[in-house]
Amino acid sequence: MANYVLAYHGGKMPDTPEEGAKVMEQWNIWIKGLGDSMVDPGNPVGKSKTVSANGISNDGGSNPLSGFSIVKAESIDEAIEFAKGCPQLDGGTIEVAEIIEM
């Protein structure tokens, strides 16, 4: 089995504390449903800066990262199936990539 990063793009922060509680409940249900396959539920991330050989820009590019999780799966296809149940898909997208152990 390998670890896969689920990189979250887009989405939005809840507008009210009540909406925030509802969203957190959805995330907690999804996380618990993955059981031992959830390696690290991760966190949302703040505003990013992009570093390149040409300097630094004050944005995350055209599709900035908004958070991440790490799951353990038999294949990228299984990791994709895990991602399909994620609340992030309500307004955002998920990039799935294998973490290569060095």
N, C-alpha and C positions, 0 to 999 in steps of 0.2 A: 504494500500500500504506500501511496505517496501523499504528501501534503500539497494542497492547492490553495492559492490565494484567490479570494473573491474580492475583486476591487470594485468598489461602488462609485458610480458616476451619476451626477445629477441628484434629483430629489429635492426636498425642501425641509426645513425645520418646521415643527408644528407651530401653529399660530396661537394656541391657548394651552394652559396647563392640562386641561381636560383632554384635548386632542393629543398632547404629548403622552399622557398616561395610556391612552388607547393604542397609540403607536408602539409604545414600549411593551405593552401586553402582547401585541402581535409579534414583535421581535422575540420576546421571551418564549412564546409558544413555539416559534420556528426553531430557536436555539435548542430548547429541550427536546423537540422532536427528532433532532439529529443525533442525540445521545452522544456516544463516544466518538462519533465522526466529527464532532465540533472540537477542534483543537484549541482555537482561540476565537471567541466571538468578536474580538476587535473593538473598534470604536469609530465614531465619526471623526473627521479631521477638519482642521480650520483652514483658513485661506492659505494658499500655497504660493510659492515663487518658483519660477522655472530658471534653472541654471544651465547655460550652454557655453560653448567655447567663445561665443560672441558677447557674453555678459549675462545679466540677470534681468528677467522681466517679472513684473509684479502680478502675475496671474498663473493659473495652472494650465494654460494652453486652451485649446478649443473645447476640451471635455475634461475639466479638472476632477481630480479624485475627491470624493466626499466621505469615504470611509473604507473599511476592509474587514474581512474575517478570514480565518484559516480553517479549512476542513481536511479530513483524511478520507481518501477514497481509493477504490481499486483502479479507477481510470478517470480521465478527464470527462468522459460521458457521464459517469456516476456523479462527479462533482457538479456538472451542469444540471443534473436532475435535482441535486440538493439546492442549487441556486434558483431553480424554477419555483420553489416554495417560499422564497425570501420576500419579506415585505418591501425591500428596496425597489422591487419591480412596480410598485405603485407610484409612478412618477419618475423613476430613475432606471438605470441600466446596471448590469453586472458583467465585468470582464473576468473570465476564469483562466488561470494559468498555473501550471505545475511549478512547484518550488523545487529547483534542482539542488540536491544535496552535494556539497563540494567536499 
